[in-house]
């Protein structure tokens, strides 16, 4: 266990960040699942759900939760699934 005040503070900060990241990742996964379900059912709202999912992914990149290439790859794969 850390003894220095700065190390203890870093532990507290890391835990807060971990919980925030987990929550955000869960939100993104839910958005992706909703979009994939809409595509599977050929729903009309698929394009709006795609836009929301892409927006969440890019915001996650700017917050440092996702790597930029991971988000780009995911968005490309999701966009392919959208019926023309």
C-alpha positions as CSV (number, residue, x, y, z in Angstrom):
1,X,0.0,0.0,0.0
2,X,1.2,3.5,-0.8
3,X,2.4,5.8,2.0
4,X,3.0,9.1,0.2
5,X,0.2,11.5,0.1
6,X,0.6,12.0,-3.6
7,X,0.4,8.3,-4.2
8,X,-2.7,8.0,-2.1
9,X,-4.3,10.9,-4.0
10,X,-3.4,9.2,-7.3
11,X,-5.1,6.0,-6.1
12,X,-8.3,8.0,-5.3
13,X,-8.2,9.7,-8.7
14,X,-7.7,6.5,-10.6
15,X,-10.7,4.9,-8.9
16,X,-12.9,7.8,-9.8
17,X,-11.7,7.7,-13.3
18,X,-12.2,3.9,-13.6
19,X,-15.8,4.2,-12.4
20,X,-16.5,7.1,-14.8
21,X,-15.0,5.1,-17.7
22,X,-16.9,2.0,-16.9
23,X,-20.2,3.9,-16.8
24,X,-19.4,5.6,-20.1
25,X,-18.4,2.3,-21.8
26,X,-21.6,0.8,-20.6
27,X,-23.6,3.6,-22.2
28,X,-21.8,3.2,-25.5
29,X,-22.3,-0.6,-25.5
30,X,-26.1,-0.1,-24.9
31,X,-26.3,2.4,-27.8
32,X,-24.5,-0.1,-30.0
33,X,-26.8,-2.9,-29.1
34,X,-29.9,-0.8,-29.7
35,X,-28.5,0.1,-33.1
36,X,-27.7,-3.5,-34.1
37,X,-31.1,-4.6,-32.9
38,X,-32.8,-1.9,-35.1
39,X,-30.7,-3.0,-38.1
40,X,-31.7,-6.6,-37.5
41,X,-35.4,-5.7,-37.3
42,X,-35.0,-3.3,-40.3
43,X,-36.3,-0.4,-38.1
44,X,-36.7,3.1,-39.4
45,X,-34.8,4.6,-36.5
46,X,-31.6,2.8,-37.3
47,X,-29.9,5.9,-38.8
48,X,-30.7,8.0,-35.8
49,X,-29.4,5.3,-33.5
50,X,-26.2,5.1,-35.6
51,X,-25.7,8.8,-35.3
52,X,-26.1,8.6,-31.5
53,X,-23.7,5.7,-31.2
54,X,-21.1,7.4,-33.4
55,X,-21.4,10.6,-31.4
56,X,-20.9,8.7,-28.1
57,X,-17.8,6.9,-29.6
58,X,-16.2,10.1,-30.7
59,X,-16.9,11.8,-27.4
60,X,-15.3,8.9,-25.7
61,X,-12.2,9.4,-27.8
62,X,-12.0,13.1,-26.8
63,X,-12.4,12.1,-23.1
64,X,-9.6,9.5,-23.5
65,X,-11.8,6.5,-22.9
66,X,-11.4,4.9,-26.3
67,X,-8.4,5.0,-28.7
68,X,-9.1,6.9,-31.9
69,X,-8.4,3.9,-34.2
70,X,-10.7,1.7,-32.1
71,X,-13.5,4.2,-32.5
72,X,-12.9,4.7,-36.2
73,X,-12.9,0.9,-36.8
74,X,-16.1,0.4,-34.8
75,X,-17.8,3.3,-36.6
76,X,-16.8,1.9,-40.0
77,X,-18.1,-1.6,-39.1
78,X,-21.4,-0.1,-37.9
79,X,-21.8,2.0,-40.9
80,X,-21.5,-1.0,-43.2
81,X,-24.4,-2.7,-41.5
82,X,-26.8,0.2,-42.2
83,X,-29.1,-0.7,-45.0
84,X,-28.8,1.7,-48.0
